[in-house]
C-alpha cells in the first residue's frame, strides 16, 4: 500500500518525507486555507521535495473552467494530480485531462457506481471517503471492497485512494480491503508505528544495556 499525506502543512510533510514512507500528498482548498499561504506557492513547494503525486484541487464547478484551472495546476510541476469532484462536470474534465495524459484524482466518491464512472473517464485515482460514510452509519470499508471487485473485474488501472481516514484501524482495514493508497493526516501516520509492547520491550532492552557499561560507539 502507498501512503499519501493529507495536509498542506509543509513542515509536517518534510518531516514525514524524511522517513521514506511518503509516496505522495493530497491537498484540498480547505487544507490550503488553513495554511494561510497562497495556493500555488504551497503546492509548488511540496512538489519540489515529494516526487510522487501531489493532488491539487480545482475550485470551478463547470467543466470548461475546471479544465482551464486544471491545466494551470498541471503546469506547476510534472507530478501534479489534478483533483476534480465526482460530478458529471468533473467527469467531463477528467476525460479531457486523461486525453492529455495528465493524472486525475476524482474526489468525494461515496458509491461504487460513482467509482465505476470515474474509472471509465480515465481517472488515475478514485478517492472514496470512508470516514464520512461511517459518520452517517454506512460502511466505508464495504465501499472499498466493492470498488476493488469492480475494478478487478474489468481490469481498470484506476488506483483506489482511501480518503477521510480517521485512525490507524482505518488504514489496516483499507489495506485488507484492497485499497492501493491510503491518504492520511500526519498524526495517523505517526500512530501506525506505535504499540505499547514495542515501547515496553525497548525500555527493557535499554535498561539491560545500561547495566553492561558498554558503548557501541566507544572505541577500545
C-alpha positions as CSV (number, residue, x, y, z in Angstrom):
1,X,0.0,0.0,0.0
2,X,1.1,3.5,-0.8
3,X,0.9,6.3,1.8
4,X,-0.1,9.8,0.9
5,X,-0.1,12.6,3.5
6,X,-3.3,14.5,3.6
7,X,-2.2,18.0,4.6
8,X,-0.9,21.4,3.4
9,X,1.5,21.7,6.3
10,X,4.8,21.8,4.6
11,X,6.9,21.3,7.7
12,X,4.9,18.2,8.6
13,X,5.3,16.8,5.1
14,X,9.0,17.4,5.2
15,X,9.4,15.5,8.5
16,X,7.4,12.5,7.2
17,X,9.1,12.5,3.8
18,X,12.4,12.1,5.5
19,X,11.3,8.6,6.7
20,X,10.9,7.4,3.1
21,X,7.3,6.4,3.8
22,X,5.6,9.2,1.9
23,X,4.6,8.3,-1.6
24,X,2.5,11.4,-2.3
25,X,0.4,14.2,-0.9
26,X,-3.2,15.2,-1.1
27,X,-4.4,18.7,-0.6
28,X,-7.8,20.5,-1.0
29,X,-9.0,24.1,-0.7
30,X,-9.8,23.7,3.0
31,X,-6.4,22.4,3.9
32,X,-4.7,25.2,1.8
33,X,-6.9,27.8,3.5
34,X,-5.7,26.6,6.9
35,X,-2.1,27.1,5.9
36,X,-2.7,30.8,5.4
37,X,-0.4,30.8,2.3
38,X,-1.1,31.3,-1.4
39,X,-2.4,28.1,-3.0
40,X,0.1,27.8,-5.9
41,X,3.0,28.6,-3.6
42,X,2.2,25.8,-1.3
43,X,1.6,23.2,-4.0
44,X,4.8,24.2,-5.8
45,X,6.9,23.9,-2.6
46,X,5.5,20.4,-1.8
47,X,6.1,19.2,-5.3
48,X,9.8,20.2,-5.1
49,X,10.6,17.7,-2.4
50,X,7.9,15.0,-2.8
51,X,8.5,13.2,-6.1
52,X,5.2,11.3,-6.0
53,X,1.7,12.5,-7.0
54,X,0.6,15.8,-5.4
55,X,-3.2,16.3,-5.6
56,X,-4.2,19.9,-6.2
57,X,-7.9,20.6,-6.5
58,X,-9.8,22.8,-8.9
59,X,-12.4,25.2,-7.4
60,X,-14.6,25.6,-10.5
61,X,-17.9,23.7,-10.8
62,X,-18.3,23.7,-14.6
63,X,-16.1,21.6,-16.9
64,X,-14.7,24.3,-19.1
65,X,-13.5,26.3,-16.1
66,X,-12.3,23.1,-14.4
67,X,-10.2,22.3,-17.4
68,X,-8.7,25.8,-17.5
69,X,-7.8,25.7,-13.8
70,X,-6.5,22.1,-14.1
71,X,-4.2,22.9,-16.9
72,X,-2.7,25.7,-14.9
73,X,-2.3,23.4,-11.9
74,X,-0.6,20.8,-14.1
75,X,2.0,23.4,-15.2
76,X,3.2,23.8,-11.6
77,X,5.1,20.5,-11.7
78,X,5.0,17.2,-13.6
79,X,3.9,15.2,-10.6
80,X,0.6,17.2,-10.1
81,X,-2.6,15.1,-10.0
82,X,-5.5,17.4,-10.8
83,X,-8.3,16.8,-8.3
84,X,-11.9,17.1,-9.5
85,X,-15.2,16.4,-7.8
86,X,-17.3,13.4,-8.7
87,X,-19.9,15.2,-10.7
88,X,-20.8,15.0,-14.4
89,X,-18.9,18.2,-14.9
90,X,-16.0,16.7,-13.0
91,X,-16.1,13.6,-15.1
92,X,-16.1,15.6,-18.3
93,X,-13.0,17.4,-17.1
94,X,-11.4,14.1,-16.0
95,X,-11.8,12.7,-19.5
96,X,-10.3,15.8,-21.1
97,X,-7.3,15.6,-18.8
98,X,-6.9,11.9,-19.3
99,X,-6.7,12.5,-23.1
100,X,-3.8,14.8,-22.4
101,X,-2.1,12.0,-20.3
102,X,-2.5,14.1,-17.1
103,X,-3.1,12.5,-13.7
104,X,-6.5,13.0,-12.3
105,X,-7.7,12.3,-8.7
106,X,-11.5,12.1,-8.7
107,X,-12.6,13.0,-5.2
108,X,-15.7,12.9,-3.0
109,X,-16.7,9.4,-4.0
110,X,-19.4,7.7,-1.9
111,X,-20.7,4.9,-4.1
112,X,-19.3,2.0,-6.2
113,X,-21.3,3.3,-9.2
114,X,-19.5,6.7,-8.9
115,X,-16.2,4.9,-8.8
116,X,-17.1,2.9,-12.0
117,X,-17.8,6.1,-13.8
118,X,-14.6,7.7,-12.7
119,X,-12.5,4.8,-13.9
120,X,-14.3,4.9,-17.3
121,X,-13.5,8.6,-17.5
122,X,-9.8,7.8,-17.1
123,X,-9.1,8.7,-13.5
124,X,-5.7,7.8,-12.2
125,X,-7.1,7.8,-8.6
126,X,-10.5,7.5,-7.1
127,X,-11.0,8.8,-3.6
128,X,-13.8,7.1,-1.6
129,X,-14.4,9.0,1.7
130,X,-14.7,6.1,4.1
131,X,-14.8,8.2,7.3
132,X,-17.6,10.4,6.1
133,X,-19.6,7.3,5.2
134,X,-19.0,5.9,8.7
135,X,-20.3,9.2,10.1
136,X,-23.7,8.6,8.6
137,X,-24.0,5.0,9.6
138,X,-22.8,3.4,6.3
139,X,-19.8,1.0,5.9
140,X,-16.9,2.8,4.3
141,X,-14.8,-0.3,4.1
142,X,-17.5,-2.2,2.3
143,X,-17.3,0.5,-0.4
144,X,-13.6,-0.1,-0.8
145,X,-14.2,-3.8,-1.2
146,X,-16.9,-3.2,-3.8
147,X,-14.7,-0.9,-5.8
148,X,-11.9,-3.4,-5.7
149,X,-14.1,-6.1,-7.1
150,X,-15.4,-3.9,-9.9
151,X,-12.0,-2.7,-10.9
152,X,-10.5,-6.1,-10.9
153,X,-13.5,-7.5,-12.9
154,X,-12.8,-5.1,-15.7
155,X,-9.1,-4.5,-15.5
156,X,-9.3,-0.8,-14.7
157,X,-5.9,0.8,-13.8
158,X,-7.5,3.4,-11.6
159,X,-6.0,3.3,-8.1
160,X,-8.3,3.2,-5.1
161,X,-7.2,6.0,-2.8
162,X,-8.8,5.5,0.6
163,X,-9.6,9.0,2.0
164,X,-11.2,10.6,5.0
165,X,-9.2,8.2,7.2
166,X,-9.5,8.9,10.9
167,X,-7.4,6.2,12.6
168,X,-4.8,3.5,12.3
169,X,-7.5,0.9,12.2
170,X,-9.0,2.6,9.2
171,X,-5.6,2.2,7.5
172,X,-5.4,-1.5,8.4
173,X,-8.9,-2.3,7.2
174,X,-8.4,-0.3,4.0
175,X,-5.3,-2.3,3.3
176,X,-7.2,-5.6,3.9
177,X,-10.0,-4.4,1.6
178,X,-7.5,-3.9,-1.2
179,X,-7.0,-0.1,-1.4
180,X,-4.0,0.8,-3.4
181,X,-3.3,4.0,-1.4
182,X,-4.3,5.5,1.9
183,X,-4.1,9.2,2.3
184,X,-3.8,10.1,6.0
185,X,-3.3,13.1,8.2
186,X,0.2,13.3,9.7
187,X,-1.0,12.2,13.2
188,X,-2.4,9.0,11.8
189,X,0.8,8.1,10.0
190,X,2.6,8.6,13.3
191,X,0.1,6.3,15.0
192,X,0.8,3.4,12.7
193,X,4.3,2.9,14.2
194,X,3.1,2.9,17.8
195,X,2.4,-0.1,20.0
196,X,2.7,-0.3,23.8
197,X,4.6,-3.6,23.7
198,X,7.2,-2.0,21.4
199,X,7.8,0.8,23.9
200,X,7.9,-1.7,26.8
201,X,10.3,-4.0,25.0
202,X,12.6,-1.2,24.0
203,X,12.7,0.2,27.6
204,X,13.7,-3.3,28.9
205,X,16.4,-3.7,26.3
206,X,17.9,-0.2,27.1
207,X,17.9,-0.9,30.9
208,X,19.7,-4.2,30.4
209,X,22.2,-2.5,28.1
210,X,22.9,0.2,30.7
211,X,24.0,-2.5,33.2
212,X,26.8,-3.6,30.9
213,X,28.5,-0.1,30.9
214,X,29.3,-0.6,27.2
215,X,29.0,1.8,24.3
216,X,28.8,0.7,20.7
217,X,30.4,4.0,19.6
218,X,33.2,4.0,22.2
219,X,36.5,2.5,20.9
220,X,38.6,0.1,22.9
